[in-house]
């Protein structure tokens, strides 16, 4: 199973469309995980054309997005079972602690194999005990990062393989 992981797309504020590099991977995705900050309902709807979208609400998502989609489709946090693994997804915004720590705390009482989060626009891929912590960065708003990025996750039974895709142009 191939899952494309993205977040903090901020469309149309930071970009008008998905970059070509991201579109190439979306065309072959079995599922999509979005870590929040879609910004508008249009982004969610565009992603649904490619594969089922599993996402969470971010701190800048529009009222329209939150009103049109029920919280069952875009909750504040999400547990996703795939094969023999469970993935926690959260945007990661809030007060106190770092974004990474807030993401981990969101699932401290859950049995998860990985926690995927966004908010910081900083790509992260690290192991904390038995949990993989992953932030795809941003495909459209790199902020102070050298490159734009998103993630790929390949799942086979109980094995997770995460990787970042980095590129220079958001076109």
N, C-alpha and C positions, 0 to 999 in steps of 0.2 A: 504494500500500500504506500502510495506517495501522497504526502500532505504538504501543501504550500502554507507557510506561516508568514503572516505579515501583520503590520499594525501601524498606528500613527500615520495613516495615509493623508489625512488632512486635505482631502479633495472637496471642494475646488480651491481652498485657500492657498495651499502650498504647491499644488500641481493641478493641471486641468484634466489629466488622464493617467492611466497606469503606464509605467515605462515598458518599452518593448521587451526588455530583459525579463521582467516579471510576467508579461503576457505569454511569453514562450513557455514558461513553466506552468502557468495556470491552465494552458491547453491540454496538459497531460496529467493534471491533478485528479486524484481520487476524492480528495476533500480539501477544504481550506479552513485554516484557523486564523481569525483576526483578533488581535489583542486590544481592540478598541481605538477610539478616535478615528472612526470612519469619517465623520463630520456630517454626512448627509445620507439619506435613504438611498440615493442614487448609487453610491458606492457599494452598498450592500446588494442592491439589485443587480448591478453589473457583475459582481463576483458570483452570484447564484447561477449565472449562465454557464459557468465553467464546471462547478462541482458544488456539493452541499457545503454550506458555510456554517461554521461553528464560531461564534464570536461573543464578545462581552462589550458592555458599554464603557466608554472612556469619558474622561472629564470634559471634553469639548464636543461630545456628540450632541447634535441639534435636538431641540424639543420635538421637532417633527419625527425624527428617527425614533425617539423614545416613545412617542405617542402612537405611531403607526405599528411598530413591532411590539408584540407583547414581551414582557420580561422573561417569558419562557424561551423566546428566541434570542434575546440579547440581555442576559442577566448581568449582575455585577461580577459574579464568578461562576465558573463552570467546571464540572468534572466530566471528562470524556473517556469512556471505556472503548478501547480499540484492541481487538484480539485479547491477549492476556495482560495488557498494560492499562494503566489509568493515568490520564494527563489532567492536571489542573491548569485552568486558564483564568487570568485576571489582568486588568489593565495595570494596576500597581500604584495609582495615585493615592494621595492621602497626606496626613500630617505626621511628623515625627518619623524617625528611622529612615533608612535608605529605601529606594524603590525595590531593590532586591530583597531586603528584609521584609518589607510589607508584603511582597509577593509570596514569600515562603510562609509568613504568618497566616496568610489567608487559607492555607491548607494544612496548618499544623496538627489538626485533629483528624485529618483524612489520610488514607493510605494512597499515596501517589508515587508514580515512577518518575514523573517529570512535572515541572512547573514552568509554564510559558507565560510571559508577561511583556508589557510594553512600557509606555509612558515616557521613559527617559530618552528614547531614540538612540540608545547606546547598545550596539550588539554585545550580547553576553552568551557564552557557552561554557559552563563549568559544572563540576560535580560537587555537591554538598552532601556528604554521606552517601546514601543510596539514591539521592534525588538529582536528576539533571535539571539545571536551571538554564533557561534559554530565553533570550530576548532577540527578536529578529532585527532590531534596529528599525529604520524607516526606508521604504522604497521611494519616497517622494520628498522627505524633509530631513536631510542628514544632519542638520544643525552644525555642530562643531566636529563632526566625524569626517574622515578623509573621503569616504565613499558612501553611496547609498547602499542599502542592503535589505534582504529578506531572508527567510529560512526555508529549508527543505527538511522534512522528516520522513524517513523510510522506516516502516514497521513490518517486521516479519515475526509472527508469533509473539514472543516476549522480548524481542530485541528491538531497541530504538537506535536509529542512526540519524543524528542531527548534523546539519551543515549550514553555513552561511553562504549566500551568494552576494558578492560585492561587485559594484560597477560604478562607473564615473558619471554617466549621463542619465537624467531622469526622463529623457525622451524615448 
